[in-house]
Amino acid sequence: MADMVDMVDILPAGLAHARVLAALHAVAFADPALSGPAWDEGAFASLLATPGVEGFILTLEGEPVALSLWRHVLDEAELLTIGAIPDARGRGLGGTLLRHGLAHLAGLGVTRVFLEVAVTNTAAIRVYASAGFTNAGRRRGYYRHREQSIDADVMVTDLA
Ligand SMILES: CC(C)(COP(=O)(O)OP(=O)(O)OC[C@H]1O[C@@H](n2cnc3c(N)ncnc32)[C@H](O)[C@@H]1OP(=O)(O)O)[C@@H](O)C(=O)NCCC(=O)NCCS
């Protein structure tokens, strides 16, 4: 069997990838309790046109299966979104994409990265914690799902 590493590629996303990013996001975030409604192609296009915003697509055997989107300003950055399609989860790909983004940001001189995650999103929190993120506070009612509001944890990591 081929080594998984040989089948995985991570590509920088440009404006031309807005549609692929939106398609991945729609599937990865099909459960609206995770982070609200999916972002469409136009939303990705305008985000990618924003200075400091960078996206990545992880492919498995050439097929796009995960995305990440980051925004950096000077030495600080924020993870805007990360997601993998359900079939590709639990194989370390989300963690690989997360670490790749952190290494890329470190190379740009970023020293601190923040993110927000729904307190109910145990899978994502676990991936973030394994990549070095720690809890830095809580935002009450950050996500809205139907009539319910869900708190978010703010997590932070310092890049060496
Ligand atoms: C978060 C996400 C990107 C992780 O991708 P992934 O490829 O499954 O991540 P990995 O395989 O690298 O890691 C999975 C980890 O979560 C754990 N995990 C998986 N499902 C879990 C669950 N239901 N509850 C708790 N932990 C879970 C695995 O055991 C593993 O932990 P480990 O590294 O300590 O062994 C993916 O679950 C996803 O796309 N979720 C939907 C979108 C989302 O919520 N994005 C984050 C929004 S802030």
The ligand as an SDF file (V2000), in Angstrom:
LIG
                    3D

 48 50  0  0  0  0  0  0  0  0999 V2000
  -11.8840   19.5350   12.6600 C   0  0  0  0  0  0  0  0  0  0  0  0
  -11.5330   18.7030   11.4570 C   0  0  0  0  0  0  0  0  0  0  0  0
  -10.9540   19.6260   10.3670 C   0  0  0  0  0  0  0  0  0  0  0  0
  -10.4550   17.6860   11.8510 C   0  0  0  0  0  0  0  0  0  0  0  0
  -10.0620   16.9970   10.6800 O   0  0  0  0  0  0  0  0  0  0  0  0
   -9.5420   15.4910   10.7680 P   0  0  0  0  0  0  0  0  0  0  0  0
   -8.8810   15.2040    9.4700 O   0  0  0  0  0  0  0  0  0  0  0  0
  -10.6080   14.5790   11.2210 O   0  0  0  0  0  0  0  0  0  0  0  0
   -8.4550   15.6430   11.9250 O   0  0  0  0  0  0  0  0  0  0  0  0
   -7.3510   14.5980   12.3530 P   0  0  0  0  0  0  0  0  0  0  0  0
   -7.6170   13.2540   11.7550 O   0  0  0  0  0  0  0  0  0  0  0  0
   -6.0370   15.2300   12.1340 O   0  0  0  0  0  0  0  0  0  0  0  0
   -7.5720   14.5360   13.9300 O   0  0  0  0  0  0  0  0  0  0  0  0
   -8.7370   14.0240   14.4380 C   0  0  0  0  0  0  0  0  0  0  0  0
   -8.5970   14.0930   15.9340 C   0  0  0  0  0  0  0  0  0  0  0  0
   -9.8750   14.3010   16.4750 O   0  0  0  0  0  0  0  0  0  0  0  0
  -10.2350   13.1470   17.2090 C   0  0  0  0  0  0  0  0  0  0  0  0
  -11.6490   12.9830   16.9530 N   0  0  0  0  0  0  0  0  0  0  0  0
  -12.2370   12.6530   15.8000 C   0  0  0  0  0  0  0  0  0  0  0  0
  -13.5840   12.6400   15.9640 N   0  0  0  0  0  0  0  0  0  0  0  0
  -13.8080   12.9630   17.2610 C   0  0  0  0  0  0  0  0  0  0  0  0
  -14.9700   13.1230   18.0560 C   0  0  0  0  0  0  0  0  0  0  0  0
  -16.1930   12.9550   17.5300 N   0  0  0  0  0  0  0  0  0  0  0  0
  -14.8360   13.4780   19.3490 N   0  0  0  0  0  0  0  0  0  0  0  0
  -13.5910   13.6740   19.8710 C   0  0  0  0  0  0  0  0  0  0  0  0
  -12.4670   13.5480   19.1660 N   0  0  0  0  0  0  0  0  0  0  0  0
  -12.5660   13.1960   17.8800 C   0  0  0  0  0  0  0  0  0  0  0  0
   -9.3510   12.0520   16.7210 C   0  0  0  0  0  0  0  0  0  0  0  0
   -9.1930   11.0420   17.6760 O   0  0  0  0  0  0  0  0  0  0  0  0
   -8.0690   12.8080   16.5040 C   0  0  0  0  0  0  0  0  0  0  0  0
   -7.4310   13.1010   17.7160 O   0  0  0  0  0  0  0  0  0  0  0  0
   -5.8970   12.7000   17.9810 P   0  0  0  0  0  0  0  0  0  0  0  0
   -5.0920   13.5080   17.0000 O   0  0  0  0  0  0  0  0  0  0  0  0
   -5.6560   13.1130   19.3880 O   0  0  0  0  0  0  0  0  0  0  0  0
   -5.8450   11.2280   17.7320 O   0  0  0  0  0  0  0  0  0  0  0  0
  -12.7400   17.8900   10.9150 C   0  0  0  0  0  0  0  0  0  0  0  0
  -13.2820   17.1420   11.9900 O   0  0  0  0  0  0  0  0  0  0  0  0
  -13.8340   18.7510   10.3210 C   0  0  0  0  0  0  0  0  0  0  0  0
  -13.7690   19.1290    9.1620 O   0  0  0  0  0  0  0  0  0  0  0  0
  -14.8690   19.0540   11.0860 N   0  0  0  0  0  0  0  0  0  0  0  0
  -16.0140   19.8200   10.5770 C   0  0  0  0  0  0  0  0  0  0  0  0
  -15.6310   21.2560   10.3560 C   0  0  0  0  0  0  0  0  0  0  0  0
  -15.1480   21.8770   11.6490 C   0  0  0  0  0  0  0  0  0  0  0  0
  -15.7450   21.7100   12.6950 O   0  0  0  0  0  0  0  0  0  0  0  0
  -14.0570   22.6750   11.5470 N   0  0  0  0  0  0  0  0  0  0  0  0
  -13.5150   23.3930   12.6760 C   0  0  0  0  0  0  0  0  0  0  0  0
  -14.3450   24.6160   12.9180 C   0  0  0  0  0  0  0  0  0  0  0  0
  -13.6460   25.6390   14.1760 S   0  0  0  0  0  0  0  0  0  0  0  0
  1  2  1  0
  2  3  1  0
  2  4  1  0
  2 36  1  0
  4  5  1  0
  5  6  1  0
  6  7  2  0
  6  8  1  0
  6  9  1  0
  9 10  1  0
 10 11  2  0
 10 12  1  0
 10 13  1  0
 13 14  1  0
 14 15  1  0
 15 16  1  0
 15 30  1  0
 16 17  1  0
 17 18  1  0
 17 28  1  0
 18 19  1  0
 18 27  1  0
 19 20  2  0
 20 21  1  0
 21 22  1  0
 21 27  2  0
 22 23  1  0
 22 24  2  0
 24 25  1  0
 25 26  2  0
 26 27  1  0
 28 29  1  0
 28 30  1  0
 30 31  1  0
 31 32  1  0
 32 33  2  0
 32 34  1  0
 32 35  1  0
 36 37  1  0
 36 38  1  0
 38 39  2  0
 38 40  1  0
 40 41  1  0
 41 42  1  0
 42 43  1  0
 43 44  2  0
 43 45  1  0
 45 46  1  0
 46 47  1  0
 47 48  1  0
M  END
$$$$
